């Protein structure tokens, strides 16, 4: 989800399409939050 958000954000900025930039930023933020916060368990993430 983070990679997809980053790709959409870059495409939106290069092509100057604001809806792609917005969707890309939202996906990027949600992906980072889901990666940091463990949901459904206490599994430790290794960076």
Backbone as CSV, one residue per row, in Angstrom:
resi,resn,N_x,N_y,N_z,CA_x,CA_y,CA_z,C_x,C_y,C_z
1,UNK,0.832,-1.187,0.000,0.000,0.000,0.000,0.878,1.253,0.000
2,UNK,1.991,1.165,0.686,2.902,2.321,0.727,3.489,2.571,-0.657
3,UNK,3.872,1.497,-1.340,4.469,1.647,-2.675,3.445,2.201,-3.659
4,UNK,2.219,1.702,-3.596,1.161,2.202,-4.484,0.882,3.679,-4.214
5,UNK,0.836,4.060,-2.954,0.624,5.465,-2.609,1.738,6.361,-3.109
6,UNK,2.974,5.863,-3.011,4.107,6.643,-3.490,4.079,6.796,-5.005
7,UNK,3.730,5.726,-5.711,3.634,5.792,-7.173,2.545,6.758,-7.606
8,UNK,1.368,6.668,-6.985,0.274,7.583,-7.342,0.625,9.028,-7.011
9,UNK,1.328,9.229,-5.902,1.723,10.578,-5.517,2.689,11.173,-6.543
10,UNK,3.646,10.382,-6.992,4.615,10.874,-7.983,3.935,11.137,-9.320
11,UNK,3.067,10.219,-9.755,2.362,10.422,-11.024,1.468,11.660,-10.946
12,UNK,0.793,11.828,-9.814,-0.067,12.999,-9.645,0.704,14.307,-9.667
13,UNK,1.910,14.299,-9.097,2.717,15.519,-9.095,3.304,15.806,-10.471
14,UNK,3.756,14.761,-11.178,4.361,14.965,-12.493,3.313,15.390,-13.513
15,UNK,2.153,14.713,-13.497,1.112,15.009,-14.477,0.186,16.134,-14.025
16,UNK,0.437,16.674,-12.842,-0.367,17.741,-12.233,-1.854,17.397,-12.204
17,UNK,-2.139,16.184,-11.713,-3.517,15.737,-11.514,-3.763,15.712,-10.002
18,UNK,-4.552,16.634,-9.498,-4.676,16.749,-8.036,-5.367,15.554,-7.373
19,UNK,-6.265,14.873,-8.067,-6.954,13.750,-7.428,-5.995,12.590,-7.209
20,UNK,-5.052,12.376,-8.132,-4.059,11.319,-7.939,-3.105,11.666,-6.802
21,UNK,-2.765,12.931,-6.685,-1.901,13.358,-5.591,-2.583,13.142,-4.250
22,UNK,-3.873,13.463,-4.175,-4.613,13.294,-2.933,-4.744,11.824,-2.566
23,UNK,-5.122,10.989,-3.526,-5.278,9.563,-3.262,-3.932,8.946,-2.888
24,UNK,-2.871,9.350,-3.562,-1.544,8.838,-3.255,-1.097,9.206,-1.852
25,UNK,-1.353,10.435,-1.441,-0.966,10.866,-0.096,-1.756,10.103,0.961
26,UNK,-3.064,9.906,0.718,-3.891,9.169,1.681,-3.413,7.724,1.803
27,UNK,-3.149,7.068,0.671,-2.674,5.689,0.712,-1.312,5.586,1.394
28,UNK,-0.469,6.563,1.161,0.847,6.547,1.782,0.743,6.667,3.305
29,UNK,-0.088,7.575,3.779,-0.249,7.771,5.221,-0.896,6.549,5.866
30,UNK,-1.950,6.017,5.245,-2.630,4.845,5.802,-1.695,3.641,5.802
31,UNK,-0.922,3.481,4.763,0.024,2.372,4.701,1.087,2.465,5.777
32,UNK,1.592,3.659,6.023,2.594,3.823,7.076,2.003,3.582,8.458
33,UNK,0.768,4.035,8.684,0.119,3.815,9.977,-0.129,2.324,10.201
34,UNK,-0.610,1.629,9.173,-0.864,0.200,9.316,0.431,-0.591,9.472
35,UNK,1.510,-0.069,8.953,2.783,-0.760,9.104,3.349,-0.597,10.513
36,UNK,3.072,0.523,11.155,3.615,0.791,12.486,2.748,0.176,13.575
37,UNK,1.425,0.298,13.446,0.509,-0.156,14.490,0.172,-1.626,14.260
38,UNK,0.465,-2.492,15.224,0.093,-3.904,15.060,-1.405,-4.102,15.297
39,UNK,-2.078,-4.669,14.323,-3.521,-4.898,14.424,-3.772,-6.394,14.518
40,UNK,-4.525,-6.796,15.528,-4.883,-8.202,15.665,-3.830,-9.042,16.351
41,UNK,-2.889,-8.421,17.010,-1.879,-9.197,17.702,-0.729,-8.329,18.154
42,UNK,0.241,-8.964,18.760,1.392,-8.220,19.260,2.644,-8.628,18.497
43,UNK,2.512,-8.873,17.219,3.657,-9.275,16.405,4.629,-8.095,16.269
44,UNK,5.878,-8.353,16.537,6.894,-7.293,16.450,7.357,-7.155,15.004
45,UNK,7.525,-5.926,14.592,8.000,-5.680,13.235,9.488,-5.361,13.288
46,UNK,10.236,-5.946,12.379,11.680,-5.727,12.320,11.973,-4.814,11.153
47,UNK,12.669,-3.736,11.412,12.993,-2.784,10.363,14.420,-2.976,9.932
